[in-house]
Amino acid sequence: MFGLGTHEILLILLLCLVVFGAKRLPEIGGGLGRAIRNFKSGVTEPDQIDLNAKDKKTEKSKEDEQA
């Protein structure tokens, strides 16, 4: 994986612990997990079309006709 060994990964994790602190790391991990989950669901799920949405151009042209 990108040529990273065990020592390099441990060093990166230690630096993250020092920079962000022990209380903040779970929050960062949770946010990262939610972001990845949302990205995966956005890529795999088909787009949903709202059939009840009103077209703004149609509304505007109707207003112009009435005026």
Jmol script that loads the backbone (N, CA, C; Angstrom):
load data "model"
ATOM      1  N   MET A   1       0.852  -1.193   0.000  1.00  0.00           N
ATOM      2  CA  MET A   1       0.000   0.000   0.000  1.00  0.00           C
ATOM      3  C   MET A   1       0.885   1.239   0.000  1.00  0.00           C
ATOM      4  N   PHE A   2       1.105   1.817  -1.141  1.00  0.00           N
ATOM      5  CA  PHE A   2       1.886   3.034  -1.322  1.00  0.00           C
ATOM      6  C   PHE A   2       3.292   2.915  -0.748  1.00  0.00           C
ATOM      7  N   GLY A   3       3.772   1.710  -0.554  1.00  0.00           N
ATOM      8  CA  GLY A   3       5.119   1.512  -0.045  1.00  0.00           C
ATOM      9  C   GLY A   3       5.262   1.864   1.429  1.00  0.00           C
ATOM     10  N   LEU A   4       4.166   1.885   2.171  1.00  0.00           N
ATOM     11  CA  LEU A   4       4.224   2.197   3.594  1.00  0.00           C
ATOM     12  C   LEU A   4       4.344   0.906   4.392  1.00  0.00           C
ATOM     13  N   GLY A   5       5.311   0.885   5.274  1.00  0.00           N
ATOM     14  CA  GLY A   5       5.473  -0.262   6.142  1.00  0.00           C
ATOM     15  C   GLY A   5       4.799  -0.024   7.484  1.00  0.00           C
ATOM     16  N   THR A   6       4.979  -0.982   8.372  1.00  0.00           N
ATOM     17  CA  THR A   6       4.370  -0.902   9.699  1.00  0.00           C
ATOM     18  C   THR A   6       4.897   0.298  10.483  1.00  0.00           C
ATOM     19  N   HIS A   7       6.205   0.531  10.396  1.00  0.00           N
ATOM     20  CA  HIS A   7       6.799   1.644  11.146  1.00  0.00           C
ATOM     21  C   HIS A   7       6.269   2.998  10.669  1.00  0.00           C
ATOM     22  N   GLU A   8       6.132   3.139   9.371  1.00  0.00           N
ATOM     23  CA  GLU A   8       5.643   4.412   8.836  1.00  0.00           C
ATOM     24  C   GLU A   8       4.197   4.673   9.250  1.00  0.00           C
ATOM     25  N   ILE A   9       3.364   3.633   9.209  1.00  0.00           N
ATOM     26  CA  ILE A   9       1.961   3.788   9.599  1.00  0.00           C
ATOM     27  C   ILE A   9       1.851   4.134  11.078  1.00  0.00           C
ATOM     28  N   LEU A  10       2.639   3.477  11.917  1.00  0.00           N
ATOM     29  CA  LEU A  10       2.637   3.785  13.358  1.00  0.00           C
ATOM     30  C   LEU A  10       3.100   5.212  13.614  1.00  0.00           C
ATOM     31  N   LEU A  11       4.096   5.680  12.871  1.00  0.00           N
ATOM     32  CA  LEU A  11       4.577   7.045  13.021  1.00  0.00           C
ATOM     33  C   LEU A  11       3.493   8.056  12.636  1.00  0.00           C
ATOM     34  N   ILE A  12       2.768   7.785  11.552  1.00  0.00           N
ATOM     35  CA  ILE A  12       1.682   8.670  11.125  1.00  0.00           C
ATOM     36  C   ILE A  12       0.578   8.706  12.178  1.00  0.00           C
ATOM     37  N   LEU A  13       0.205   7.545  12.719  1.00  0.00           N
ATOM     38  CA  LEU A  13      -0.823   7.501  13.757  1.00  0.00           C
ATOM     39  C   LEU A  13      -0.383   8.235  15.012  1.00  0.00           C
ATOM     40  N   LEU A  14       0.884   8.109  15.386  1.00  0.00           N
ATOM     41  CA  LEU A  14       1.409   8.814  16.556  1.00  0.00           C
ATOM     42  C   LEU A  14       1.373  10.323  16.340  1.00  0.00           C
ATOM     43  N   LEU A  15       1.736  10.770  15.141  1.00  0.00           N
ATOM     44  CA  LEU A  15       1.683  12.201  14.839  1.00  0.00           C
ATOM     45  C   LEU A  15       0.247  12.729  14.884  1.00  0.00           C
ATOM     46  N   CYS A  16      -0.698  11.940  14.390  1.00  0.00           N
ATOM     47  CA  CYS A  16      -2.106  12.342  14.449  1.00  0.00           C
ATOM     48  C   CYS A  16      -2.568  12.451  15.901  1.00  0.00           C
ATOM     49  N   LEU A  17      -2.131  11.522  16.725  1.00  0.00           N
ATOM     50  CA  LEU A  17      -2.495  11.554  18.141  1.00  0.00           C
ATOM     51  C   LEU A  17      -1.934  12.793  18.817  1.00  0.00           C
ATOM     52  N   VAL A  18      -0.726  13.163  18.496  1.00  0.00           N
ATOM     53  CA  VAL A  18      -0.103  14.347  19.098  1.00  0.00           C
ATOM     54  C   VAL A  18      -0.774  15.625  18.602  1.00  0.00           C
ATOM     55  N   VAL A  19      -1.064  15.684  17.316  1.00  0.00           N
ATOM     56  CA  VAL A  19      -1.615  16.910  16.737  1.00  0.00           C
ATOM     57  C   VAL A  19      -3.070  17.128  17.168  1.00  0.00           C
ATOM     58  N   PHE A  20      -3.898  16.091  17.085  1.00  0.00           N
ATOM     59  CA  PHE A  20      -5.321  16.257  17.345  1.00  0.00           C
ATOM     60  C   PHE A  20      -5.729  15.930  18.769  1.00  0.00           C
ATOM     61  N   GLY A  21      -4.993  15.107  19.456  1.00  0.00           N
ATOM     62  CA  GLY A  21      -5.346  14.733  20.817  1.00  0.00           C
ATOM     63  C   GLY A  21      -6.230  13.503  20.858  1.00  0.00           C
ATOM     64  N   ALA A  22      -6.233  12.848  22.006  1.00  0.00           N
ATOM     65  CA  ALA A  22      -6.953  11.584  22.151  1.00  0.00           C
ATOM     66  C   ALA A  22      -8.470  11.774  22.130  1.00  0.00           C
ATOM     67  N   LYS A  23      -8.966  12.898  22.598  1.00  0.00           N
ATOM     68  CA  LYS A  23     -10.417  13.122  22.634  1.00  0.00           C
ATOM     69  C   LYS A  23     -10.976  13.437  21.256  1.00  0.00           C
ATOM     70  N   ARG A  24     -10.190  14.037  20.419  1.00  0.00           N
ATOM     71  CA  ARG A  24     -10.660  14.494  19.110  1.00  0.00           C
ATOM     72  C   ARG A  24     -10.584  13.401  18.044  1.00  0.00           C
ATOM     73  N   LEU A  25      -9.688  12.431  18.189  1.00  0.00           N
ATOM     74  CA  LEU A  25      -9.506  11.403  17.159  1.00  0.00           C
ATOM     75  C   LEU A  25     -10.757  10.580  16.879  1.00  0.00           C
ATOM     76  N   PRO A  26     -11.538  10.138  17.890  1.00  0.00           N
ATOM     77  CA  PRO A  26     -12.765   9.396  17.564  1.00  0.00           C
ATOM     78  C   PRO A  26     -13.769  10.222  16.760  1.00  0.00           C
ATOM     79  N   GLU A  27     -13.850  11.514  17.044  1.00  0.00           N
ATOM     80  CA  GLU A  27     -14.750  12.384  16.283  1.00  0.00           C
ATOM     81  C   GLU A  27     -14.305  12.475  14.824  1.00  0.00           C
ATOM     82  N   ILE A  28     -13.007  12.606  14.616  1.00  0.00           N
ATOM     83  CA  ILE A  28     -12.476  12.688  13.258  1.00  0.00           C
ATOM     84  C   ILE A  28     -12.713  11.375  12.517  1.00  0.00           C
ATOM     85  N   GLY A  29     -12.488  10.264  13.198  1.00  0.00           N
ATOM     86  CA  GLY A  29     -12.714   8.955  12.585  1.00  0.00           C
ATOM     87  C   GLY A  29     -14.173   8.735  12.234  1.00  0.00           C
ATOM     88  N   GLY A  30     -15.072   9.152  13.127  1.00  0.00           N
ATOM     89  CA  GLY A  30     -16.503   9.021  12.851  1.00  0.00           C
ATOM     90  C   GLY A  30     -16.935   9.869  11.673  1.00  0.00           C
ATOM     91  N   GLY A  31     -16.435  11.084  11.607  1.00  0.00           N
ATOM     92  CA  GLY A  31     -16.756  11.962  10.484  1.00  0.00           C
ATOM     93  C   GLY A  31     -16.224  11.426   9.172  1.00  0.00           C
ATOM     94  N   LEU A  32     -15.026  10.863   9.211  1.00  0.00           N
ATOM     95  CA  LEU A  32     -14.446  10.282   8.009  1.00  0.00           C
ATOM     96  C   LEU A  32     -15.240   9.056   7.560  1.00  0.00           C
ATOM     97  N   GLY A  33     -15.674   8.250   8.519  1.00  0.00           N
ATOM     98  CA  GLY A  33     -16.480   7.072   8.192  1.00  0.00           C
ATOM     99  C   GLY A  33     -17.818   7.445   7.578  1.00  0.00           C
ATOM    100  N   ARG A  34     -18.476   8.477   8.137  1.00  0.00           N
ATOM    101  CA  ARG A  34     -19.752   8.939   7.576  1.00  0.00           C
ATOM    102  C   ARG A  34     -19.560   9.483   6.158  1.00  0.00           C
ATOM    103  N   ALA A  35     -18.462  10.203   5.955  1.00  0.00           N
ATOM    104  CA  ALA A  35     -18.199  10.766   4.633  1.00  0.00           C
ATOM    105  C   ALA A  35     -17.991   9.660   3.601  1.00  0.00           C
ATOM    106  N   ILE A  36     -17.241   8.630   3.964  1.00  0.00           N
ATOM    107  CA  ILE A  36     -17.007   7.520   3.043  1.00  0.00           C
ATOM    108  C   ILE A  36     -18.309   6.776   2.764  1.00  0.00           C
ATOM    109  N   ARG A  37     -19.122   6.550   3.810  1.00  0.00           N
ATOM    110  CA  ARG A  37     -20.389   5.851   3.642  1.00  0.00           C
ATOM    111  C   ARG A  37     -21.324   6.638   2.727  1.00  0.00           C
ATOM    112  N   ASN A  38     -21.414   7.952   2.921  1.00  0.00           N
ATOM    113  CA  ASN A  38     -22.265   8.789   2.064  1.00  0.00           C
ATOM    114  C   ASN A  38     -21.769   8.803   0.618  1.00  0.00           C
ATOM    115  N   PHE A  39     -20.460   8.818   0.454  1.00  0.00           N
ATOM    116  CA  PHE A  39     -19.908   8.794  -0.905  1.00  0.00           C
ATOM    117  C   PHE A  39     -20.250   7.483  -1.601  1.00  0.00           C
ATOM    118  N   LYS A  40     -20.080   6.369  -0.898  1.00  0.00           N
ATOM    119  CA  LYS A  40     -20.392   5.065  -1.492  1.00  0.00           C
ATOM    120  C   LYS A  40     -21.868   4.977  -1.862  1.00  0.00           C
ATOM    121  N   SER A  41     -22.741   5.428  -0.966  1.00  0.00           N
ATOM    122  CA  SER A  41     -24.171   5.352  -1.271  1.00  0.00           C
ATOM    123  C   SER A  41     -24.535   6.294  -2.413  1.00  0.00           C
ATOM    124  N   GLY A  42     -23.872   7.416  -2.509  1.00  0.00           N
ATOM    125  CA  GLY A  42     -24.128   8.341  -3.606  1.00  0.00           C
ATOM    126  C   GLY A  42     -23.676   7.799  -4.950  1.00  0.00           C
ATOM    127  N   VAL A  43     -22.624   7.004  -4.937  1.00  0.00           N
ATOM    128  CA  VAL A  43     -22.117   6.446  -6.182  1.00  0.00           C
ATOM    129  C   VAL A  43     -22.949   5.249  -6.620  1.00  0.00           C
ATOM    130  N   THR A  44     -23.362   4.403  -5.670  1.00  0.00           N
ATOM    131  CA  THR A  44     -24.043   3.161  -6.033  1.00  0.00           C
ATOM    132  C   THR A  44     -25.542   3.320  -6.239  1.00  0.00           C
ATOM    133  N   GLU A  45     -26.196   4.221  -5.519  1.00  0.00           N
ATOM    134  CA  GLU A  45     -27.643   4.375  -5.638  1.00  0.00           C
ATOM    135  C   GLU A  45     -27.990   5.201  -6.871  1.00  0.00           C
ATOM    136  N   PRO A  46     -29.054   4.837  -7.573  1.00  0.00           N
ATOM    137  CA  PRO A  46     -29.466   5.644  -8.731  1.00  0.00           C
ATOM    138  C   PRO A  46     -30.038   6.981  -8.266  1.00  0.00           C
ATOM    139  N   ASP A  47     -29.958   7.955  -9.154  1.00  0.00           N
ATOM    140  CA  ASP A  47     -30.501   9.274  -8.833  1.00  0.00           C
ATOM    141  C   ASP A  47     -32.013   9.194  -8.696  1.00  0.00           C
ATOM    142  N   GLN A  48     -32.537   9.931  -7.735  1.00  0.00           N
ATOM    143  CA  GLN A  48     -33.979   9.962  -7.534  1.00  0.00           C
ATOM    144  C   GLN A  48     -34.529  11.233  -8.167  1.00  0.00           C
ATOM    145  N   ILE A  49     -35.625  11.083  -8.890  1.00  0.00           N
ATOM    146  CA  ILE A  49     -36.248  12.213  -9.561  1.00  0.00           C
ATOM    147  C   ILE A  49     -37.533  12.545  -8.821  1.00  0.00           C
ATOM    148  N   ASP A  50     -37.699  13.815  -8.471  1.00  0.00           N
ATOM    149  CA  ASP A  50     -38.893  14.266  -7.785  1.00  0.00           C
ATOM    150  C   ASP A  50     -39.945  14.604  -8.841  1.00  0.00           C
ATOM    151  N   LEU A  51     -40.975  13.768  -8.934  1.00  0.00           N
ATOM    152  CA  LEU A  51     -42.010  13.972  -9.943  1.00  0.00           C
ATOM    153  C   LEU A  51     -42.986  15.074  -9.549  1.00  0.00           C
ATOM    154  N   ASN A  52     -42.978  15.469  -8.291  1.00  0.00           N
ATOM    155  CA  ASN A  52     -43.908  16.488  -7.813  1.00  0.00           C
ATOM    156  C   ASN A  52     -43.310  17.890  -7.854  1.00  0.00           C
ATOM    157  N   ALA A  53     -42.074  18.005  -8.272  1.00  0.00           N
ATOM    158  CA  ALA A  53     -41.419  19.308  -8.303  1.00  0.00           C
ATOM    159  C   ALA A  53     -42.009  20.161  -9.417  1.00  0.00           C
ATOM    160  N   LYS A  54     -42.169  21.439  -9.150  1.00  0.00           N
ATOM    161  CA  LYS A  54     -42.701  22.353 -10.151  1.00  0.00           C
ATOM    162  C   LYS A  54     -41.550  22.979 -10.923  1.00  0.00           C
ATOM    163  N   ASP A  55     -41.752  23.141 -12.191  1.00  0.00           N
ATOM    164  CA  ASP A  55     -40.746  23.740 -13.051  1.00  0.00           C
ATOM    165  C   ASP A  55     -40.832  25.256 -12.916  1.00  0.00           C
ATOM    166  N   LYS A  56     -39.729  25.893 -12.576  1.00  0.00           N
ATOM    167  CA  LYS A  56     -39.719  27.341 -12.366  1.00  0.00           C
ATOM    168  C   LYS A  56     -40.001  28.099 -13.669  1.00  0.00           C
ATOM    169  N   LYS A  57     -39.512  27.566 -14.792  1.00  0.00           N
ATOM    170  CA  LYS A  57     -39.756  28.244 -16.066  1.00  0.00           C
ATOM    171  C   LYS A  57     -41.230  28.231 -16.414  1.00  0.00           C
ATOM    172  N   THR A  58     -41.894  27.122 -16.140  1.00  0.00           N
ATOM    173  CA  THR A  58     -43.322  27.019 -16.432  1.00  0.00           C
ATOM    174  C   THR A  58     -44.108  27.997 -15.573  1.00  0.00           C
ATOM    175  N   GLU A  59     -43.763  28.093 -14.313  1.00  0.00           N
ATOM    176  CA  GLU A  59     -44.455  29.030 -13.414  1.00  0.00           C
ATOM    177  C   GLU A  59     -44.246  30.463 -13.873  1.00  0.00           C
ATOM    178  N   LYS A  60     -43.020  30.779 -14.294  1.00  0.00           N
ATOM    179  CA  LYS A  60     -42.707  32.129 -14.699  1.00  0.00           C
ATOM    180  C   LYS A  60     -43.458  32.491 -15.983  1.00  0.00           C
ATOM    181  N   SER A  61     -43.535  31.567 -16.919  1.00  0.00           N
ATOM    182  CA  SER A  61     -44.238  31.858 -18.171  1.00  0.00           C
ATOM    183  C   SER A  61     -45.734  32.015 -17.936  1.00  0.00           C
ATOM    184  N   LYS A  62     -46.303  31.259 -16.988  1.00  0.00           N
ATOM    185  CA  LYS A  62     -47.727  31.411 -16.648  1.00  0.00           C
ATOM    186  C   LYS A  62     -47.988  32.775 -16.035  1.00  0.00           C
ATOM    187  N   GLU A  63     -47.050  33.243 -15.199  1.00  0.00           N
ATOM    188  CA  GLU A  63     -47.204  34.564 -14.574  1.00  0.00           C
ATOM    189  C   GLU A  63     -47.149  35.645 -15.637  1.00  0.00           C
ATOM    190  N   ASP A  64     -46.262  35.484 -16.637  1.00  0.00           N
ATOM    191  CA  ASP A  64     -46.137  36.467 -17.700  1.00  0.00           C
ATOM    192  C   ASP A  64     -47.410  36.527 -18.562  1.00  0.00           C
ATOM    193  N   GLU A  65     -48.033  35.362 -18.808  1.00  0.00           N
ATOM    194  CA  GLU A  65     -49.247  35.308 -19.592  1.00  0.00           C
ATOM    195  C   GLU A  65     -50.399  36.001 -18.884  1.00  0.00           C
ATOM    196  N   GLN A  66     -50.431  35.890 -17.551  1.00  0.00           N
ATOM    197  CA  GLN A  66     -51.510  36.486 -16.774  1.00  0.00           C
ATOM    198  C   GLN A  66     -51.366  37.995 -16.669  1.00  0.00           C
ATOM    199  N   ALA A  67     -50.147  38.489 -16.779  1.00  0.00           N
ATOM    200  CA  ALA A  67     -49.902  39.935 -16.621  1.00  0.00           C
ATOM    201  C   ALA A  67     -50.236  40.738 -17.829  1.00  0.00           C
TER     202      ALA A  67
END
end "model"
wireframe off; spacefill off
backbone 0.3
color backbone group
